[in-house]
Amino acid sequence: MDKLLKYRQVLKEVLTEYATNSDSHKSQSPDEVQIKVLFDEQNDHYQVLDIGWSNGKQIFLVIFHFDLIDGKIWVQRNISDYDIVEDIEAKGVPKSDIVLAFHSPEMRKYTDYAAA
């Protein structure tokens, strides 16, 4: 399988598994916060977000955002305590193809992952 196709599939699988197994988002009431998974394969953007209403306030929060850039998975955002990168690695993606883009370019060289 082509690497880009594989990485698209990996991202869709791990994000869907996260959303499906997240205990705090079991309600499907339109008046409560729901978890949504968004895939833009044409532009290679992948997200998980919370959306809805809580205590009279609108919630719109991007939990995860990934991009596929130059054959690598760029982790643009991860505001959860969940180590989703571990799930990506478990699906066969090497650390050399994962960029922790939420770290500054100067700090990335100190991680075990790709700098860019």
N, CA, C and O atoms as CSV, one atom per row, in Angstrom:
chain,resi,resn,atom,element,x,y,z
A,1,MET,N,N,0.845,-1.181,0.000
A,1,MET,CA,C,0.000,0.000,0.000
A,1,MET,C,C,0.893,1.247,0.000
A,1,MET,O,O,1.892,1.310,0.717
A,2,ASP,N,N,0.524,2.209,-0.794
A,2,ASP,CA,C,1.213,3.490,-0.842
A,2,ASP,C,C,1.266,4.105,0.560
A,2,ASP,O,O,0.294,4.034,1.313
A,3,LYS,N,N,2.409,4.708,0.903
A,3,LYS,CA,C,2.589,5.263,2.252
A,3,LYS,C,C,1.529,6.315,2.575
A,3,LYS,O,O,0.987,6.309,3.680
A,4,LEU,N,N,1.226,7.201,1.660
A,4,LEU,CA,C,0.232,8.237,1.910
A,4,LEU,C,C,-1.144,7.638,2.175
A,4,LEU,O,O,-1.853,8.083,3.077
A,5,LEU,N,N,-1.520,6.637,1.399
A,5,LEU,CA,C,-2.809,5.962,1.632
A,5,LEU,C,C,-2.818,5.278,2.990
A,5,LEU,O,O,-3.817,5.320,3.707
A,6,LYS,N,N,-1.699,4.648,3.339
A,6,LYS,CA,C,-1.598,3.979,4.647
A,6,LYS,C,C,-1.756,4.992,5.778
A,6,LYS,O,O,-2.491,4.739,6.732
A,7,TYR,N,N,-1.079,6.127,5.684
A,7,TYR,CA,C,-1.136,7.118,6.749
A,7,TYR,C,C,-2.519,7.744,6.860
A,7,TYR,O,O,-2.971,8.045,7.965
A,8,ARG,N,N,-3.192,7.941,5.741
A,8,ARG,CA,C,-4.580,8.415,5.787
A,8,ARG,C,C,-5.444,7.420,6.544
A,8,ARG,O,O,-6.243,7.805,7.398
A,9,GLN,N,N,-5.282,6.138,6.228
A,9,GLN,CA,C,-6.071,5.099,6.884
A,9,GLN,C,C,-5.753,5.025,8.373
A,9,GLN,O,O,-6.661,4.883,9.193
A,10,VAL,N,N,-4.488,5.117,8.727
A,10,VAL,CA,C,-4.077,5.087,10.138
A,10,VAL,C,C,-4.727,6.233,10.905
A,10,VAL,O,O,-5.275,6.022,11.987
A,11,LEU,N,N,-4.670,7.433,10.357
A,11,LEU,CA,C,-5.263,8.578,11.048
A,11,LEU,C,C,-6.765,8.409,11.210
A,11,LEU,O,O,-7.306,8.695,12.278
A,12,LYS,N,N,-7.436,7.954,10.180
A,12,LYS,CA,C,-8.883,7.739,10.289
A,12,LYS,C,C,-9.202,6.693,11.353
A,12,LYS,O,O,-10.149,6.858,12.122
A,13,GLU,N,N,-8.423,5.625,11.402
A,13,GLU,CA,C,-8.663,4.566,12.387
A,13,GLU,C,C,-8.432,5.055,13.815
A,13,GLU,O,O,-9.287,4.854,14.677
A,14,VAL,N,N,-7.291,5.693,14.081
A,14,VAL,CA,C,-6.991,6.073,15.463
A,14,VAL,C,C,-7.927,7.177,15.957
A,14,VAL,O,O,-8.307,7.182,17.128
A,15,LEU,N,N,-8.299,8.098,15.091
A,15,LEU,CA,C,-9.211,9.163,15.515
A,15,LEU,C,C,-10.622,8.626,15.736
A,15,LEU,O,O,-11.304,9.037,16.674
A,16,THR,N,N,-11.054,7.719,14.884
A,16,THR,CA,C,-12.376,7.113,15.058
A,16,THR,C,C,-12.415,6.272,16.330
A,16,THR,O,O,-13.391,6.317,17.079
A,17,GLU,N,N,-11.352,5.506,16.573
A,17,GLU,CA,C,-11.289,4.698,17.802
A,17,GLU,C,C,-11.320,5.596,19.040
A,17,GLU,O,O,-12.007,5.287,20.014
A,18,TYR,N,N,-10.585,6.694,19.005
A,18,TYR,CA,C,-10.590,7.627,20.130
A,18,TYR,C,C,-12.004,8.153,20.373
A,18,TYR,O,O,-12.494,8.130,21.502
A,19,ALA,N,N,-12.648,8.623,19.320
A,19,ALA,CA,C,-13.990,9.205,19.451
A,19,ALA,C,C,-15.002,8.166,19.915
A,19,ALA,O,O,-15.873,8.468,20.730
A,20,THR,N,N,-14.895,6.971,19.410
A,20,THR,CA,C,-15.833,5.907,19.757
A,20,THR,C,C,-15.677,5.470,21.209
A,20,THR,O,O,-16.665,5.154,21.871
A,21,ASN,N,N,-14.467,5.451,21.696
A,21,ASN,CA,C,-14.188,4.942,23.039
A,21,ASN,C,C,-14.123,6.022,24.109
A,21,ASN,O,O,-13.872,5.710,25.273
A,22,SER,N,N,-14.339,7.269,23.753
A,22,SER,CA,C,-14.281,8.352,24.721
A,22,SER,C,C,-15.521,8.323,25.612
A,22,SER,O,O,-16.636,8.548,25.141
A,23,ASP,N,N,-15.323,8.046,26.897
A,23,ASP,CA,C,-16.440,7.890,27.845
A,23,ASP,C,C,-17.212,9.183,28.075
A,23,ASP,O,O,-18.406,9.139,28.370
A,24,SER,N,N,-16.559,10.326,27.948
A,24,SER,CA,C,-17.210,11.578,28.290
A,24,SER,C,C,-18.122,12.105,27.185
A,24,SER,O,O,-18.693,13.187,27.323
A,25,HIS,N,N,-18.266,11.362,26.099
A,25,HIS,CA,C,-19.044,11.857,24.972
A,25,HIS,C,C,-20.092,10.847,24.502
A,25,HIS,O,O,-20.356,10.753,23.304
A,26,LYS,N,N,-20.674,10.115,25.396
A,26,LYS,CA,C,-21.633,9.086,25.002
A,26,LYS,C,C,-22.999,9.654,24.624
A,26,LYS,O,O,-23.745,9.005,23.890
A,27,SER,N,N,-23.343,10.836,25.101
A,27,SER,CA,C,-24.643,11.428,24.806
A,27,SER,C,C,-24.715,11.887,23.363
A,27,SER,O,O,-23.738,12.412,22.830
A,28,GLN,N,N,-25.845,11.697,22.733
A,28,GLN,CA,C,-26.062,12.199,21.384
A,28,GLN,C,C,-27.116,13.298,21.370
A,28,GLN,O,O,-27.643,13.635,20.309
A,29,SER,N,N,-27.426,13.855,22.523
A,29,SER,CA,C,-28.390,14.942,22.620
A,29,SER,C,C,-27.816,16.189,21.949
A,29,SER,O,O,-26.657,16.527,22.192
A,30,PRO,N,N,-28.595,16.885,21.109
A,30,PRO,CA,C,-28.077,18.089,20.456
A,30,PRO,C,C,-27.809,19.230,21.425
A,30,PRO,O,O,-27.162,20.209,21.052
A,31,ASP,N,N,-28.291,19.131,22.665
A,31,ASP,CA,C,-28.083,20.177,23.656
A,31,ASP,C,C,-26.859,19.929,24.527
A,31,ASP,O,O,-26.616,20.677,25.475
A,32,GLU,N,N,-26.093,18.900,24.224
A,32,GLU,CA,C,-24.915,18.582,25.010
A,32,GLU,C,C,-23.693,18.513,24.101
A,32,GLU,O,O,-23.816,18.496,22.877
A,33,VAL,N,N,-22.533,18.473,24.705
A,33,VAL,CA,C,-21.291,18.432,23.945
A,33,VAL,C,C,-21.134,17.061,23.304
A,33,VAL,O,O,-21.284,16.030,23.961
A,34,GLN,N,N,-20.831,17.068,22.023
A,34,GLN,CA,C,-20.585,15.840,21.261
A,34,GLN,C,C,-19.167,15.859,20.731
A,34,GLN,O,O,-18.560,16.916,20.562
A,35,ILE,N,N,-18.654,14.678,20.473
A,35,ILE,CA,C,-17.340,14.573,19.855
A,35,ILE,C,C,-17.553,14.306,18.366
A,35,ILE,O,O,-18.374,13.471,17.986
A,36,LYS,N,N,-16.810,15.021,17.536
A,36,LYS,CA,C,-16.919,14.883,16.087
A,36,LYS,C,C,-15.550,14.564,15.517
A,36,LYS,O,O,-14.528,15.044,16.008
A,37,VAL,N,N,-15.546,13.745,14.470
A,37,VAL,CA,C,-14.322,13.403,13.763
A,37,VAL,C,C,-14.461,13.932,12.344
A,37,VAL,O,O,-15.448,13.656,11.662
A,38,LEU,N,N,-13.465,14.694,11.905
A,38,LEU,CA,C,-13.501,15.296,10.582
A,38,LEU,C,C,-12.306,14.822,9.762
A,38,LEU,O,O,-11.164,14.864,10.222
A,39,PHE,N,N,-12.590,14.367,8.532
A,39,PHE,CA,C,-11.540,13.917,7.625
A,39,PHE,C,C,-11.621,14.722,6.336
A,39,PHE,O,O,-12.660,14.723,5.675
A,40,ASP,N,N,-10.560,15.396,5.975
A,40,ASP,CA,C,-10.451,16.085,4.695
A,40,ASP,C,C,-9.295,15.434,3.945
A,40,ASP,O,O,-8.157,15.903,3.996
A,41,GLU,N,N,-9.608,14.348,3.251
A,41,GLU,CA,C,-8.562,13.597,2.552
A,41,GLU,C,C,-8.013,14.343,1.345
A,41,GLU,O,O,-6.866,14.126,0.956
A,42,GLN,N,N,-8.800,15.204,0.756
A,42,GLN,CA,C,-8.327,15.955,-0.404
A,42,GLN,C,C,-7.179,16.886,-0.014
A,42,GLN,O,O,-6.214,17.036,-0.764
A,43,ASN,N,N,-7.287,17.507,1.158
A,43,ASN,CA,C,-6.252,18.428,1.636
A,43,ASN,C,C,-5.408,17.847,2.761
A,43,ASN,O,O,-4.498,18.505,3.266
A,44,ASP,N,N,-5.713,16.609,3.154
A,44,ASP,CA,C,-4.980,15.880,4.193
A,44,ASP,C,C,-4.959,16.585,5.547
A,44,ASP,O,O,-3.904,16.816,6.136
A,45,HIS,N,N,-6.177,16.922,6.024
A,45,HIS,CA,C,-6.377,17.459,7.372
A,45,HIS,C,C,-7.311,16.500,8.117
A,45,HIS,O,O,-8.287,16.015,7.546
A,46,TYR,N,N,-7.011,16.227,9.390
A,46,TYR,CA,C,-7.784,15.267,10.187
A,46,TYR,C,C,-7.942,15.847,11.590
A,46,TYR,O,O,-6.965,16.273,12.206
A,47,GLN,N,N,-9.199,15.860,12.098
A,47,GLN,CA,C,-9.462,16.470,13.400
A,47,GLN,C,C,-10.442,15.666,14.232
A,47,GLN,O,O,-11.268,14.911,13.719
A,48,VAL,N,N,-10.317,15.859,15.537
A,48,VAL,CA,C,-11.343,15.472,16.499
A,48,VAL,C,C,-11.674,16.739,17.268
A,48,VAL,O,O,-10.780,17.462,17.707
A,49,LEU,N,N,-12.976,17.003,17.430
A,49,LEU,CA,C,-13.356,18.198,18.164
A,49,LEU,C,C,-14.573,17.948,19.029
A,49,LEU,O,O,-15.369,17.043,18.779
A,50,ASP,N,N,-14.694,18.777,20.054
A,50,ASP,CA,C,-15.891,18.828,20.896
A,50,ASP,C,C,-16.742,19.970,20.382
A,50,ASP,O,O,-16.236,21.061,20.120
A,51,ILE,N,N,-18.046,19.716,20.235
A,51,ILE,CA,C,-18.945,20.756,19.759
A,51,ILE,C,C,-20.292,20.582,20.439
A,51,ILE,O,O,-20.754,19.457,20.630
A,52,GLY,N,N,-20.919,21.685,20.803
A,52,GLY,CA,C,-22.237,21.626,21.430
A,52,GLY,C,C,-22.400,22.726,22.453
A,52,GLY,O,O,-21.811,23.801,22.341
A,53,TRP,N,N,-23.211,22.433,23.452
A,53,TRP,CA,C,-23.537,23.415,24.490
A,53,TRP,C,C,-23.345,22.805,25.872
A,53,TRP,O,O,-23.655,21.637,26.104
A,54,SER,N,N,-22.831,23.615,26.773
A,54,SER,CA,C,-22.648,23.200,28.154
A,54,SER,C,C,-22.899,24.401,29.054
A,54,SER,O,O,-22.243,25.433,28.915
A,55,ASN,N,N,-23.852,24.267,29.981
A,55,ASN,CA,C,-24.184,25.340,30.921
A,55,ASN,C,C,-24.463,26.670,30.214
A,55,ASN,O,O,-24.036,27.730,30.672
A,56,GLY,N,N,-25.181,26.597,29.098
A,56,GLY,CA,C,-25.559,27.801,28.375
A,56,GLY,C,C,-24.465,28.427,27.526
A,56,GLY,O,O,-24.648,29.520,26.990
A,57,LYS,N,N,-23.336,27.754,27.396
A,57,LYS,CA,C,-22.228,28.279,26.597
A,57,LYS,C,C,-21.913,27.328,25.448
A,57,LYS,O,O,-21.926,26.106,25.601
A,58,GLN,N,N,-21.632,27.924,24.301
A,58,GLN,CA,C,-21.265,27.103,23.149
A,58,GLN,C,C,-19.849,26.583,23.312
A,58,GLN,O,O,-18.943,27.309,23.720
A,59,ILE,N,N,-19.681,25.316,22.985
A,59,ILE,CA,C,-18.372,24.661,23.041
A,59,ILE,C,C,-17.943,24.337,21.618
A,59,ILE,O,O,-18.695,23.725,20.860
A,60,PHE,N,N,-16.751,24.743,21.265
A,60,PHE,CA,C,-16.123,24.358,19.994
A,60,PHE,C,C,-14.642,24.270,20.275
A,60,PHE,O,O,-13.956,25.290,20.348
A,61,LEU,N,N,-14.142,23.052,20.434
A,61,LEU,CA,C,-12.781,22.846,20.890
A,61,LEU,C,C,-12.115,21.758,20.054
A,61,LEU,O,O,-12.581,20.619,20.024
A,62,VAL,N,N,-11.039,22.107,19.384
A,62,VAL,CA,C,-10.266,21.132,18.620
A,62,VAL,C,C,-9.355,20.382,19.589
A,62,VAL,O,O,-8.480,20.973,20.223
A,63,ILE,N,N,-9.571,19.091,19.689
A,63,ILE,CA,C,-8.772,18.248,20.589
A,63,ILE,C,C,-7.506,17.771,19.882
A,63,ILE,O,O,-6.400,17.894,20.409
A,64,PHE,N,N,-7.688,17.227,18.682
A,64,PHE,CA,C,-6.568,16.761,17.858
A,64,PHE,C,C,-6.664,17.385,16.476
A,64,PHE,O,O,-7.754,17.551,15.930
A,65,HIS,N,N,-5.518,17.724,15.924
A,65,HIS,CA,C,-5.457,18.116,14.517
A,65,HIS,C,C,-4.166,17.544,13.935
A,65,HIS,O,O,-3.076,17.754,14.467
A,66,PHE,N,N,-4.319,16.818,12.829
A,66,PHE,CA,C,-3.188,16.228,12.117
A,66,PHE,C,C,-3.209,16.687,10.672
A,66,PHE,O,O,-4.275,16.893,10.091
A,67,ASP,N,N,-2.020,16.845,10.091
A,67,ASP,CA,C,-1.874,17.096,8.666
A,67,ASP,C,C,-0.900,16.074,8.115
A,67,ASP,O,O,-0.004,15.611,8.820
A,68,LEU,N,N,-1.080,15.728,6.857
A,68,LEU,CA,C,-0.086,14.939,6.138
A,68,LEU,C,C,0.670,15.916,5.246
A,68,LEU,O,O,0.094,16.527,4.345
A,69,ILE,N,N,1.966,16.054,5.508
A,69,ILE,CA,C,2.805,16.991,4.769
A,69,ILE,C,C,4.095,16.270,4.371
A,69,ILE,O,O,4.804,15.729,5.219
A,70,ASP,N,N,4.380,16.272,3.092
A,70,ASP,CA,C,5.622,15.680,2.571
A,70,ASP,C,C,5.858,14.260,3.087
A,70,ASP,O,O,6.978,13.899,3.450
A,71,GLY,N,N,4.794,13.467,3.114
A,71,GLY,CA,C,4.927,12.064,3.492
A,71,GLY,C,C,5.059,11.803,4.981
A,71,GLY,O,O,5.398,10.691,5.389
A,72,LYS,N,N,4.796,12.815,5.799
A,72,LYS,CA,C,4.889,12.647,7.251
A,72,LYS,C,C,3.590,13.086,7.910
A,72,LYS,O,O,2.849,13.916,7.383
A,73,ILE,N,N,3.337,12.508,9.076
A,73,ILE,CA,C,2.182,12.895,9.879
A,73,ILE,C,C,2.620,14.013,10.819
A,73,ILE,O,O,3.499,13.830,11.661
A,74,TRP,N,N,1.990,15.170,10.657
A,74,TRP,CA,C,2.279,16.330,11.492
A,74,TRP,C,C,1.201,16.441,12.561
A,74,TRP,O,O,0.028,16.644,12.247
A,75,VAL,N,N,1.594,16.309,13.814
A,75,VAL,CA,C,0.677,16.451,14.938
A,75,VAL,C,C,0.638,17.942,15.281
A,75,VAL,O,O,1.511,18.453,15.982
A,76,GLN,N,N,-0.380,18.623,14.780
A,76,GLN,CA,C,-0.479,20.070,14.965
A,76,GLN,C,C,-1.046,20.434,16.336
A,76,GLN,O,O,-0.701,21.465,16.913
A,77,ARG,N,N,-1.927,19.560,16.846
A,77,ARG,CA,C,-2.573,19.866,18.128
A,77,ARG,C,C,-2.941,18.569,18.835
A,77,ARG,O,O,-3.462,17.635,18.225
A,78,ASN,N,N,-2.663,18.532,20.122
A,78,ASN,CA,C,-3.117,17.461,21.009
A,78,ASN,C,C,-3.266,18.092,22.380
A,78,ASN,O,O,-2.284,18.290,23.096
A,79,ILE,N,N,-4.512,18.408,22.744
A,79,ILE,CA,C,-4.729,19.042,24.053
A,79,ILE,C,C,-5.280,18.055,25.070
A,79,ILE,O,O,-5.746,18.451,26.139
A,80,SER,N,N,-5.228,16.780,24.739
A,80,SER,CA,C,-5.727,15.767,25.672
A,80,SER,C,C,-4.559,15.149,26.430
A,80,SER,O,O,-3.393,15.379,26.110
A,81,ASP,N,N,-4.901,14.363,27.438
A,81,ASP,CA,C,-3.898,13.586,28.157
A,81,ASP,C,C,-3.635,12.256,27.467
A,81,ASP,O,O,-2.746,11.503,27.865
A,82,TYR,N,N,-4.415,11.973,26.433
A,82,TYR,CA,C,-4.315,10.696,25.730
A,82,TYR,C,C,-3.135,10.719,24.753
A,82,TYR,O,O,-2.967,11.673,23.994
A,83,ASP,N,N,-2.325,9.665,24.780
A,83,ASP,CA,C,-1.154,9.572,23.906
A,83,ASP,C,C,-1.549,8.919,22.582
A,83,ASP,O,O,-1.296,7.736,22.357
A,84,ILE,N,N,-2.165,9.701,21.726
A,84,ILE,CA,C,-2.623,9.177,20.448
A,84,ILE,C,C,-1.460,8.861,19.515
A,84,ILE,O,O,-1.603,8.039,18.609
A,85,VAL,N,N,-0.320,9.496,19.722
A,85,VAL,CA,C,0.860,9.206,18.911
A,85,VAL,C,C,1.302,7.757,19.132
A,85,VAL,O,O,1.790,7.103,18.210
A,86,GLU,N,N,1.131,7.270,20.338
A,86,GLU,CA,C,1.447,5.864,20.621
A,86,GLU,C,C,0.575,4.936,19.766
A,86,GLU,O,O,1.052,3.918,19.265
A,87,ASP,N,N,-0.693,5.290,19.605
A,87,ASP,CA,C,-1.590,4.505,18.752
A,87,ASP,C,C,-1.141,4.536,17.298
A,87,ASP,O,O,-1.218,3.529,16.595
A,88,ILE,N,N,-0.672,5.696,16.851
A,88,ILE,CA,C,-0.191,5.822,15.479
A,88,ILE,C,C,1.043,4.950,15.270
A,88,ILE,O,O,1.162,4.270,14.251
A,89,GLU,N,N,1.949,4.971,16.224
A,89,GLU,CA,C,3.141,4.125,16.145
A,89,GLU,C,C,2.768,2.645,16.151
A,89,GLU,O,O,3.367,1.852,15.425
A,90,ALA,N,N,1.785,2.271,16.964
A,90,ALA,CA,C,1.357,0.872,17.046
A,90,ALA,C,C,0.795,0.367,15.720
A,90,ALA,O,O,0.774,-0.838,15.469
A,91,LYS,N,N,0.343,1.286,14.875
A,91,LYS,CA,C,-0.177,0.914,13.554
A,91,LYS,C,C,0.936,0.868,12.505
A,91,LYS,O,O,0.661,0.716,11.315
A,92,GLY,N,N,2.180,0.998,12.939
A,92,GLY,CA,C,3.306,0.813,12.029
A,92,GLY,C,C,3.941,2.068,11.472
A,92,GLY,O,O,4.765,1.982,10.561
A,93,VAL,N,N,3.582,3.234,11.991
A,93,VAL,CA,C,4.196,4.471,11.511
A,93,VAL,C,C,5.475,4.718,12.319
A,93,VAL,O,O,5.415,4.812,13.545
A,94,PRO,N,N,6.624,4.822,11.656
A,94,PRO,CA,C,7.865,5.042,12.404
A,94,PRO,C,C,7.956,6.468,12.943
A,94,PRO,O,O,7.375,7.394,12.377
A,95,LYS,N,N,8.682,6.630,14.029
A,95,LYS,CA,C,8.863,7.953,14.638
A,95,LYS,C,C,9.459,8.942,13.641
A,95,LYS,O,O,9.200,10.143,13.725
A,96,SER,N,N,10.246,8.448,12.707
A,96,SER,CA,C,10.872,9.326,11.712
A,96,SER,C,C,9.862,9.928,10.742
A,96,SER,O,O,10.203,10.839,9.987
A,97,ASP,N,N,8.625,9.434,10.751
A,97,ASP,CA,C,7.560,9.971,9.906
A,97,ASP,C,C,6.482,10.694,10.716
A,97,ASP,O,O,5.387,10.942,10.210
A,98,ILE,N,N,6.789,11.029,11.967
A,98,ILE,CA,C,5.852,11.756,12.827
A,98,ILE,C,C,6.539,13.035,13.299
A,98,ILE,O,O,7.628,12.991,13.873
A,99,VAL,N,N,5.895,14.170,13.052
A,99,VAL,CA,C,6.424,15.466,13.473
A,99,VAL,C,C,5.517,16.001,14.579
A,99,VAL,O,O,4.313,16.158,14.377
A,100,LEU,N,N,6.088,16.277,15.730
A,100,LEU,CA,C,5.331,16.877,16.829
A,100,LEU,C,C,5.320,18.394,16.606
A,100,LEU,O,O,6.064,19.138,17.245
A,101,ALA,N,N,4.462,18.826,15.690
A,101,ALA,CA,C,4.455,20.217,15.229
A,101,ALA,C,C,3.956,21.195,16.280
A,101,ALA,O,O,4.108,22.406,16.119
A,102,PHE,N,N,3.356,20.682,17.366
A,102,PHE,CA,C,2.934,21.590,18.443
A,102,PHE,C,C,4.136,22.057,19.266
A,102,PHE,O,O,4.010,22.958,20.095
A,103,HIS,N,N,5.305,21.441,19.037
A,103,HIS,CA,C,6.557,21.931,19.619
A,103,HIS,C,C,7.205,22.881,18.612
A,103,HIS,O,O,7.050,22.712,17.403
A,104,SER,N,N,7.916,23.857,19.107
A,104,SER,CA,C,8.609,24.778,18.208
A,104,SER,C,C,9.659,24.013,17.397
A,104,SER,O,O,10.157,22.980,17.845
A,105,PRO,N,N,9.998,24.519,16.202
A,105,PRO,CA,C,11.024,23.845,15.396
A,105,PRO,C,C,12.333,23.650,16.157
A,105,PRO,O,O,13.017,22.647,15.956
A,106,GLU,N,N,12.684,24.583,17.015
A,106,GLU,CA,C,13.923,24.464,17.785
A,106,GLU,C,C,13.867,23.320,18.796
A,106,GLU,O,O,14.890,22.697,19.080
A,107,MET,N,N,12.683,23.039,19.343
A,107,MET,CA,C,12.538,22.001,20.369
A,107,MET,C,C,12.368,20.604,19.769
A,107,MET,O,O,12.665,19.612,20.433
A,108,ARG,N,N,11.898,20.514,18.533
A,108,ARG,CA,C,11.635,19.201,17.920
A,108,ARG,C,C,12.879,18.329,17.850
A,108,ARG,O,O,12.778,17.105,17.932
A,109,LYS,N,N,14.039,18.931,17.701
A,109,LYS,CA,C,15.270,18.138,17.588
A,109,LYS,C,C,15.594,17.383,18.875
A,109,LYS,O,O,16.418,16.468,18.864
A,110,TYR,N,N,14.963,17.752,19.969
A,110,TYR,CA,C,15.193,17.090,21.243
A,110,TYR,C,C,14.203,15.946,21.502
A,110,TYR,O,O,14.283,15.272,22.529
A,111,THR,N,N,13.282,15.736,20.577
A,111,THR,CA,C,12.346,14.621,20.707
A,111,THR,C,C,12.885,13.428,19.936
A,111,THR,O,O,13.867,13.551,19.204
A,112,ASP,N,N,12.252,12.283,20.097
A,112,ASP,CA,C,12.627,11.091,19.342
A,112,ASP,C,C,11.955,11.054,17.971
A,112,ASP,O,O,12.081,10.071,17.240
A,113,TYR,N,N,11.238,12.129,17.623
A,113,TYR,CA,C,10.450,12.160,16.396
A,113,TYR,C,C,11.116,13.044,15.350
A,113,TYR,O,O,12.136,13.681,15.617
A,114,ALA,N,N,10.530,13.075,14.160
A,114,ALA,CA,C,11.081,13.873,13.067
A,114,ALA,C,C,11.064,15.356,13.432
A,114,ALA,O,O,10.161,15.823,14.126
A,115,ALA,N,N,12.067,16.086,12.960
A,115,ALA,CA,C,12.134,17.523,13.217
A,115,ALA,C,C,11.245,18.279,12.239
A,115,ALA,O,O,10.710,19.335,12.576
A,116,ALA,N,N,11.085,17.753,11.044
A,116,ALA,CA,C,10.209,18.346,10.019
A,116,ALA,C,C,10.107,17.409,8.838
A,116,ALA,O,O,9.418,17.715,7.865
